[in-house]
Amino acid sequence: MGPLIDSAAVARVDRIVEDSASYARVIVQGGPITDGPLASGAFYRPSLIEVEDLDAPIIQQEIFGPVATFESSTVKKTPSTGLTRPSSA
């Protein structure tokens, strides 16, 4: 659970996570708390996002919310070139 400064910050973080779905893989999509005792505050459930491009907006922006990103890759060794990172499929 991530407390944010106000409801505008919650909306901003939610928009960033929603937009990231167009260029990244959202593993866990959090979101604003809409029910229960925390609904009247500025709380956001955590999100986890997998990215391939380190120039992606979600990597380059400061989010200031409970959003974690990670990059995964498969590295293989080939005789002719040494270590390579295969292109995305």
Contacts in CASP RR format, 6 or more apart in sequence:
PFRMAT RR
TARGET T0000
AUTHOR 0000-0000-0000
METHOD contacts of the structure
MODEL  1
MGPLIDSAAVARVDRIVEDSASYARVIVQGGPITDGPLASGAFYRPSLIE
VEDLDAPIIQQEIFGPVATFESSTVKKTPSTGLTRPSSA
1 33 0 8 1.000
1 38 0 8 1.000
1 43 0 8 1.000
1 44 0 8 1.000
1 45 0 8 1.000
1 46 0 8 1.000
1 66 0 8 1.000
2 43 0 8 1.000
2 44 0 8 1.000
2 45 0 8 1.000
2 46 0 8 1.000
2 65 0 8 1.000
2 66 0 8 1.000
3 41 0 8 1.000
3 42 0 8 1.000
3 43 0 8 1.000
4 10 0 8 1.000
4 13 0 8 1.000
4 42 0 8 1.000
4 43 0 8 1.000
4 44 0 8 1.000
4 64 0 8 1.000
4 65 0 8 1.000
5 42 0 8 1.000
6 42 0 8 1.000
7 41 0 8 1.000
7 42 0 8 1.000
9 42 0 8 1.000
9 64 0 8 1.000
9 65 0 8 1.000
10 31 0 8 1.000
10 32 0 8 1.000
10 42 0 8 1.000
10 43 0 8 1.000
10 44 0 8 1.000
11 32 0 8 1.000
13 31 0 8 1.000
13 44 0 8 1.000
13 63 0 8 1.000
13 64 0 8 1.000
13 65 0 8 1.000
13 66 0 8 1.000
13 67 0 8 1.000
14 31 0 8 1.000
14 32 0 8 1.000
14 44 0 8 1.000
16 57 0 8 1.000
16 58 0 8 1.000
16 61 0 8 1.000
16 63 0 8 1.000
16 67 0 8 1.000
17 26 0 8 1.000
17 29 0 8 1.000
17 30 0 8 1.000
17 31 0 8 1.000
17 47 0 8 1.000
17 49 0 8 1.000
17 58 0 8 1.000
17 67 0 8 1.000
19 57 0 8 1.000
19 58 0 8 1.000
20 26 0 8 1.000
20 49 0 8 1.000
20 51 0 8 1.000
20 56 0 8 1.000
20 57 0 8 1.000
20 58 0 8 1.000
23 51 0 8 1.000
23 53 0 8 1.000
23 56 0 8 1.000
23 57 0 8 1.000
24 49 0 8 1.000
24 50 0 8 1.000
24 51 0 8 1.000
24 52 0 8 1.000
24 56 0 8 1.000
24 58 0 8 1.000
24 69 0 8 1.000
25 49 0 8 1.000
25 50 0 8 1.000
25 51 0 8 1.000
26 47 0 8 1.000
26 48 0 8 1.000
26 49 0 8 1.000
27 48 0 8 1.000
27 49 0 8 1.000
27 50 0 8 1.000
28 46 0 8 1.000
28 47 0 8 1.000
28 48 0 8 1.000
29 47 0 8 1.000
30 44 0 8 1.000
30 45 0 8 1.000
30 46 0 8 1.000
30 47 0 8 1.000
31 44 0 8 1.000
31 45 0 8 1.000
31 47 0 8 1.000
32 43 0 8 1.000
32 44 0 8 1.000
32 45 0 8 1.000
33 39 0 8 1.000
33 41 0 8 1.000
33 43 0 8 1.000
33 44 0 8 1.000
33 45 0 8 1.000
44 65 0 8 1.000
44 66 0 8 1.000
45 66 0 8 1.000
46 66 0 8 1.000
46 67 0 8 1.000
46 68 0 8 1.000
47 66 0 8 1.000
47 67 0 8 1.000
47 68 0 8 1.000
48 67 0 8 1.000
48 68 0 8 1.000
48 69 0 8 1.000
48 70 0 8 1.000
49 58 0 8 1.000
49 67 0 8 1.000
49 68 0 8 1.000
49 69 0 8 1.000
49 70 0 8 1.000
50 69 0 8 1.000
50 70 0 8 1.000
50 71 0 8 1.000
50 72 0 8 1.000
51 58 0 8 1.000
51 59 0 8 1.000
51 69 0 8 1.000
51 70 0 8 1.000
51 71 0 8 1.000
52 71 0 8 1.000
52 88 0 8 1.000
53 59 0 8 1.000
54 71 0 8 1.000
58 67 0 8 1.000
58 69 0 8 1.000
59 69 0 8 1.000
73 85 0 8 1.000
74 85 0 8 1.000
74 86 0 8 1.000
75 83 0 8 1.000
75 84 0 8 1.000
75 85 0 8 1.000
76 83 0 8 1.000
76 84 0 8 1.000
76 86 0 8 1.000
77 83 0 8 1.000
77 84 0 8 1.000
78 84 0 8 1.000
END
